[in-house]
Amino acid sequence: MARDRMIVVTTETVSGHRIVEVLGLARGNTIRARHLGRDIMAGLKSMVGGEIKSYTELLTKAREEALARMLEEAEDMGANAVVNLRFTTSSVMQGAAELFAYGTAVRMEPE
């Protein structure tokens, strides 16, 4: 199953499709540490306000990596869709955070 054809939704159902088999929990995660250079720039940016782009980019890449790992696991399970996709973030130590993606791997077919 090509990942680019996998259906991924935050809902329990997909219009026009029915779930024929629930395969279980699919998950993917990554842990990212902050970078000293980014911290210095973020500190300066926080004084004047605005978006801290280096952190936005860091979290975007982490989210994409966690999602890719979750999709790989779902694919290995034989899924062609993941429903109820969720993301969560937690601090694992000073200066490092985990980004976790999870959902229910299913097999769907058109109605």
SERO-4910 file (N, C-alpha, C, O; in steps of 0.05 Angstrom, whole numbers):
BEGIN
 pado doro    nc1    nc2    nc3   cac1   cac2   cac3    cc1    cc2    cc3    oc1    oc2    oc3
  Met    A     17    -24      0      0      0      0     18     25      0     35     28     18
  Ala    A     14     42    -19     30     66    -20     19     86      0     -5     91      1
  Arg    A     37     98     16     29    116     37     14    140     26     -3    151     39
  Asp    A     21    149      2      8    172     -9    -22    166    -16    -37    185    -21
  Arg    A    -30    141    -15    -58    134    -20    -72    126      6    -96    119      5
  Met    A    -58    127     28    -70    120     54    -88    144     62    -80    167     61
  Ile    A   -112    137     71   -130    157     82   -123    162    111   -120    143    126
  Val    A   -120    187    118   -114    194    146   -133    217    154   -133    238    142
  Val    A   -149    211    175   -168    231    184   -169    233    214   -160    214    228
  Thr    A   -179    255    224   -182    259    253   -209    250    262   -216    252    286
  Thr    A   -226    241    244   -253    232    250   -254    202    253   -235    188    247
  Glu    A   -277    192    262   -280    163    266   -288    149    240   -285    125    237
  Thr    A   -299    164    221   -308    152    196   -298    169    172   -289    191    175
  Val    A   -301    157    149   -294    171    124   -319    169    106   -328    147    100
  Ser    A   -329    192     97   -352    192     80   -347    175     55   -326    177     42
  Gly    A   -366    158     48   -365    141     25   -348    116     28   -344    101      9
  His    A   -339    110     53   -323     86     59   -334     73     84   -347     86    100
  Arg    A   -329     47     86   -336     34    110   -312     18    120   -297      7    104
  Ile    A   -310     17    146   -288      2    159   -295    -28    158   -316    -36    167
  Val    A   -277    -44    146   -282    -72    145   -265    -88    165   -271   -111    171
  Glu    A   -244    -75    175   -227    -88    195   -212    -67    211   -200    -49    200
  Val    A   -213    -70    237   -197    -53    255   -172    -68    262   -174    -91    272
  Leu    A   -149    -56    256   -124    -70    259   -109    -63    285    -91    -78    294
  Gly    A   -116    -41    297   -105    -33    323    -92     -6    322    -94      9    303
  Leu    A    -78      0    344    -65     26    348    -40     28    331    -23     10    332
  Ala    A    -38     49    316    -14     56    301     -2     81    314    -16     99    320
  Arg    A     24     81    318     36    103    331     64    109    320     78     91    309
  Gly    A     72    134    324     99    142    316    107    166    333     90    182    341
  Asn    A    133    167    339    141    189    356    170    198    348    184    184    334
  Thr    A    177    221    359    204    231    356    209    249    380    191    262    390
  Ile    A    234    250    388    242    268    410    262    288    399    282    280    387
  Arg    A    257    313    403    274    334    392    285    351    415    270    358    433
  Ala    A    310    358    412    323    376    432    326    403    420    330    406    396
  Arg    A    324    423    437    329    450    427    358    454    421    375    439    430
  His    A    364    475    407    391    481    398    399    508    411    383    526    411
  Leu    A    423    509    422    432    533    436    429    558    419    420    579    429
  Gly    A    437    557    394    435    580    376    406    588    373    400    612    372
  Arg    A    388    569    371    359    575    369    349    588    394    333    607    393
  Asp    A    359    578    417    350    589    443    358    618    446    342    634    456
  Ile    A    382    625    437    391    653    439    373    671    421    364    692    430
  Met    A    368    662    397    351    677    379    323    679    389    310    700    387
  Ala    A    313    657    400    285    657    411    283    676    435    263    690    438
  Gly    A    304    677    451    304    696    474    303    724    464    288    741    476
  Leu    A    318    731    444    317    758    432    290    764    420    279    785    424
  Lys    A    279    744    406    253    748    393    231    751    414    212    767    409
  Ser    A    233    737    436    212    740    457    211    768    469    190    776    479
  Met    A    233    782    467    233    810    477    218    829    459    206    848    469
  Val    A    218    824    433    204    842    415    178    830    405    162    845    392
  Gly    A    173    805    410    148    793    402    149    781    374    168    787    359
  Gly    A    129    765    368    127    753    341    133    724    341    140    712    362
  Glu    A    131    712    318    135    683    315    164    676    318    182    690    307
  Ile    A    169    654    331    197    644    333    199    622    312    194    598    317
  Lys    A    207    630    288    206    612    265    223    587    268    216    566    258
  Ser    A    246    589    281    263    566    284    249    544    300    252    520    294
  Tyr    A    233    552    320    218    532    336    194    522    320    187    498    321
  Thr    A    182    539    304    160    530    287    170    509    268    157    488    264
  Glu    A    193    514    255    204    495    237    212    469    251    207    447    240
  Leu    A    223    471    275    231    447    290    207    430    296    207    405    292
  Leu    A    185    442    305    161    427    312    147    416    287    135    394    287
  Thr    A    148    431    265    136    421    240    151    396    230    138    376    223
  Lys    A    177    397    231    193    373    223    188    350    242    186    327    233
  Ala    A    185    355    268    180    334    287    152    321    282    149    297    283
  Arg    A    133    338    277    106    328    271    105    311    246     93    290    245
  Glu    A    119    320    225    121    304    200    135    278    205    126    257    194
  Glu    A    156    278    220    170    253    226    153    233    242    152    209    236
  Ala    A    140    243    263    122    226    279     99    215    262     92    191    264
  Leu    A     88    231    245     66    222    227     76    201    207     63    181    203
  Ala    A    100    205    196    111    186    177    116    159    191    111    138    179
  Arg    A    126    160    215    130    135    230    104    121    237    103     96    236
  Met    A     83    136    243     57    124    249     46    111    224     36     89    225
  Leu    A     49    125    201     39    114    176     54     89    168     42     70    157
  Glu    A     80     89    172     96     65    167     86     41    183     83     19    173
  Glu    A     81     46    209     70     25    226     43     15    217     38     -9    216
  Ala    A     25     34    209     -1     26    199      1     10    174    -13    -10    170
  Glu    A     19     18    156     23      4    131     33    -25    137     24    -44    124
  Asp    A     52    -27    156     62    -54    163     40    -72    174     42    -96    172
  Met    A     20    -60    186     -3    -75    197    -23    -83    175    -41    -99    180
  Gly    A    -19    -72    151    -37    -78    129    -60    -58    126    -79    -64    112
  Ala    A    -58    -35    138    -79    -15    137    -79      1    111    -58      3     99
  Asn    A   -102     10    103   -103     29     81   -115     56     91   -120     74     75
  Ala    A   -119     58    118   -129     83    129   -122     84    159   -118     63    172
  Val    A   -120    108    169   -118    113    198   -140    133    205   -141    155    194
  Val    A   -156    125    225   -177    143    234   -170    152    262   -153    140    276
  Asn    A   -183    174    271   -179    185    297   -150    194    302   -139    190    324
  Leu    A   -137    205    282   -109    214    285   -108    236    306   -124    254    307
  Arg    A    -88    233    324    -83    253    345    -53    258    347    -37    240    340
  Phe    A    -46    282    356    -19    289    363    -18    297    392    -37    309    402
  Thr    A      4    290    405      8    300    432     38    307    435     55    296    421
  Thr    A     43    325    453     70    334    458     75    333    488     57    340    504
  Ser    A     99    324    496    106    325    524    135    331    527    152    324    510
  Ser    A    142    343    549    170    348    556    182    323    568    171    312    587
  Val    A    204    315    558    217    291    569    241    297    586    250    281    602
  Met    A    252    321    582    274    331    599    278    360    592    266    370    574
  Gln    A    294    374    608    299    402    603    310    406    574    331    395    567
  Gly    A    295    420    558    304    427    531    298    406    510    307    408    487
  Ala    A    282    385    517    275    365    497    245    358    500    234    356    522
  Ala    A    232    353    477    204    347    477    198    324    458    212    320    438
  Glu    A    178    308    466    170    286    449    145    295    434    127    307    446
  Leu    A    143    288    408    119    292    393    110    264    385    125    248    374
  Phe    A     85    258    391     74    231    388     49    233    371     31    249    376
  Ala    A     48    217    350     24    215    332     12    187    336     27    167    336
  Tyr    A    -14    186    338    -27    160    341    -55    160    329    -68    181    327
  Gly    A    -64    137    321    -91    134    310    -97    105    308    -81     87    314
  Thr    A   -121     99    298   -130     71    295   -125     63    266   -136     75    247
  Ala    A   -109     42    262   -104     31    236   -127     13    228   -136     -4    243
  Val    A   -138     18    204   -161      3    194   -158     -4    165   -142      7    151
  Arg    A   -174    -23    157   -177    -29    128   -205    -19    121   -225    -26    134
  Met    A   -206     -3    100   -232      9     90   -237      0     62   -218     -7     47
  Glu    A   -262      2     54   -269     -2     26   -292     18     19   -307     25     37
  Pro    A   -293     25     -6   -315     43    -14   -342     30     -9   -345      6    -11
  Glu    A   -362     47     -2   -389     36      2   -402     29    -24   -425     20    -24
***
